[in-house]
Amino acid sequence: MRQASRDIKVELGDRSYLIRIGRGVRPGEWLRETGARKALIVSDSNVDAIYGADMETHLRGLAMDTARCVVPPGELSKSVPMLEKIYHSALAAGLDRASAMVALGGGVVGDLAGFAAATYLRGIRLVQVPTSLLAMVDSSVGGKTGINLAEGKNLVGAFYQPSEVCADMDTLGTLPAREYVSGLAEVVKYGVIWDGMLFRRLEREAGKLLARDTDATGEIVARCCEIKAEIVGVDELEAGMRALLNFGHTLGHALEQAAGYGALLHGEAVAIGMVFAAEVSAAKRGLPAAERDRIRALIEALGLPAGVSGDSGPSWGALRGAMSADKKSRGSRPRFVLADAIGKAAFGCEVEEEILEEAYAKIVR
């Protein structure tokens, strides 16, 4: 089995950890060396059917007693009942405070299992093993964990850093096309908020990414993880700069809620949210029209949605109400991440209501 080709360190003092990126990456010997003798693998039914038994065999080869907990696929599993299911599975497996929880799957599993690890016995080791592109470049890194409420996404959660992140690029080969493309939205985000050269590379190599070229995709994943590691190392708890990572997410989360969790994939909603944020950025912060159009064009070139349907899409009123419950809102006024240019963004931006409504009107088709 081929091992990690690239290691990226998230610098957080005594809670620092490695993001290991490559083909055939698995949790390493360090897990056994820490004294962990038991592990619970948390996955959804789709991922478990492909990788669950293999991961269990691998961990048992490290002399660890291992059990599996399987939840339904999709955003609806980020819920209190599924959280309780993990707790009961952990107790049945005899996990103690020296044990580990292994989040094997996409962003939903990573968020859910991460929150379970943060709160079970007040915290046990967490290993993130992302199997989706979105999870590799975003949700598995940085310690954000949580579940949804009917009122909004991720309203209950904790910052809880993993002990290791293992991104096996081979798992992207079994990812459904829609899920893979959804993950590309978070990749675009890094180019807009931080790295104009990355954005230009995405424009040049859109075809390679859509074809899942392993080398090109691996390099892009590594660059995104480098950016996130740098940001998290400076602002772990989102007191400032880390908020940049929410570009496109304020409207995106509202779209997910208004459409009903699962109707839109997270990356699809974020893609629409980024087009909206680009329109707002042009009106509020002077983002050049040519760069606004490049953002939309790249999103469309990658096969992501760039707008909502005028016939079936949610009303502005419904979305505006959902945004009032966003974690970043202050006094029901949402705050936005806006772009000054591709590669440079600002966070905590308050925007006049008429600008927001006009920008939404421009993405309704």
Secondary structure, DSSP 8 states (H G I E B T S, - for coil): ---EEEEEEE--GGG-EEEEEESS----THHHHTT--EEEEEEEHHHIIIIIHHHHHHHHHTT-EEEEEEE-SSGGGSSHHHHHHHHHHHHHTT--TT-EEEEEESHHHHHHHHHHHHHGGG--EEEEEE-SHHIIIIITSS-EEEEEETTEEEEEEEE---SEEEEEGGGGGGS-HHHHHHHHHHHHHHHHHT-HHHHHHHHHTHHHHHTT-HHHHHHHHHHHHHHHHHHHHH-TT-SSGGGGGGTTHHHHHHHHHHH-TTSS-HHHHHHHHHHHHHHHHHHHT---HHHHHHHHHHHHHTT---SB-TTTS--HHHHHHHHHTSTT-BTTB--EEEEEETTEEEEEE---HHHHHHHHHHHB-
